[in-house]
Amino acid sequence: MLNLTPEESRERLRRRARFLRELAEARELRERVTPHRARRKQIHAALRHRTFRFLP
């Protein structure tokens, strides 16, 4: 386990939050730039969900 001071802990959380925001932004941008990939991803996810839903 990391032994961080409260300041280091807050800074780490800030960096993590910034990283996650940038990651989400990058995903949105990729889906806008390549809509065919996004559509294919949605179709595959739907098929996966439907497949596992019917398995006993």
ABEGO torsion letter per residue (X at the ends): XBBBBAAAAAAAAAAAAAAAAAAAAAAAAAAAABAAAAAAAAAAAAAAAAAAAABX
